[in-house]
Amino acid sequence: MTQSEDPEDRLAGLFGTPLPAGIAALPAANRADLAELVDAACTQRIAELTVAAEDALDAIPGFLRPAIRRAVGL
């Protein structure tokens, strides 16, 4: 996070909605910490979903896997 980036703006961007009043009322340092935690959780979720998608390809016949990978963007 850059020094000029507002944690409230960053959180709103991560959630895609305006922040609830309770979160917006948190001190800036707490909002920044929350933004870091949410960002880390999203990154971990993406990694886990990618592994799960790759593992799911084991159930697909080998000759179809390249086409399926291209179709789903893996």
C-alpha positions as CSV (number, residue, x, y, z in Angstrom):
1,M,0.0,0.0,0.0
2,T,1.3,3.4,-0.8
3,Q,1.4,6.2,1.8
4,S,-1.1,8.2,-0.2
5,E,-3.7,5.4,-0.5
6,D,-6.6,5.7,1.9
7,P,-7.3,2.4,3.7
8,E,-11.1,3.2,3.4
9,D,-10.8,3.5,-0.4
10,R,-8.7,0.3,-0.6
11,L,-11.2,-1.7,1.5
12,A,-14.1,-0.3,-0.6
13,G,-12.3,-1.4,-3.7
14,L,-11.6,-4.9,-2.3
15,F,-15.3,-5.3,-1.3
16,G,-16.7,-3.5,-4.3
17,T,-19.2,-1.6,-2.2
18,P,-19.2,1.3,0.2
19,L,-18.0,0.3,3.7
20,P,-20.5,-0.3,6.5
21,A,-20.5,2.5,9.1
22,G,-18.8,0.3,11.7
23,I,-15.8,-0.4,9.5
24,A,-15.6,3.1,8.2
25,A,-15.5,4.3,11.8
26,L,-12.3,2.2,12.6
27,P,-9.0,4.1,12.9
28,A,-7.0,4.3,9.7
29,A,-4.4,1.9,11.0
30,N,-7.0,-0.7,11.7
31,R,-8.6,-0.2,8.3
32,A,-5.2,-0.6,6.7
33,D,-4.6,-3.9,8.7
34,L,-8.0,-5.1,7.6
35,A,-7.3,-4.3,4.0
36,E,-4.0,-6.3,4.2
37,L,-5.8,-9.3,5.7
38,V,-8.6,-9.2,3.2
39,D,-6.1,-8.9,0.3
40,A,-4.1,-11.9,1.7
41,A,-7.2,-14.0,2.1
42,C,-8.3,-13.2,-1.5
43,T,-4.8,-14.2,-2.8
44,Q,-4.9,-17.4,-0.8
45,R,-8.4,-18.2,-2.0
46,I,-7.4,-17.8,-5.6
47,A,-4.4,-20.1,-5.1
48,E,-6.5,-22.7,-3.5
49,L,-9.2,-22.5,-6.2
50,T,-6.6,-22.9,-8.9
51,V,-5.2,-26.0,-7.2
52,A,-8.8,-27.4,-6.9
53,A,-9.5,-26.7,-10.6
54,E,-6.3,-28.4,-11.6
55,D,-7.1,-31.4,-9.4
56,A,-10.6,-31.6,-10.9
57,L,-9.1,-32.1,-14.3
58,D,-7.9,-35.5,-13.1
59,A,-11.5,-36.7,-13.6
60,I,-11.4,-35.6,-17.3
61,P,-10.0,-37.9,-20.0
62,G,-6.5,-36.9,-20.9
63,F,-7.3,-36.0,-24.6
64,L,-9.9,-33.4,-23.5
65,R,-7.8,-31.7,-20.8
66,P,-6.0,-29.2,-23.1
67,A,-9.3,-28.0,-24.5
68,I,-10.9,-27.8,-21.1
69,R,-7.9,-25.8,-19.7
70,R,-8.2,-23.3,-22.6
71,A,-12.0,-23.0,-22.1
72,V,-11.7,-22.2,-18.4
73,G,-8.5,-20.2,-18.6
74,L,-6.1,-22.4,-16.8
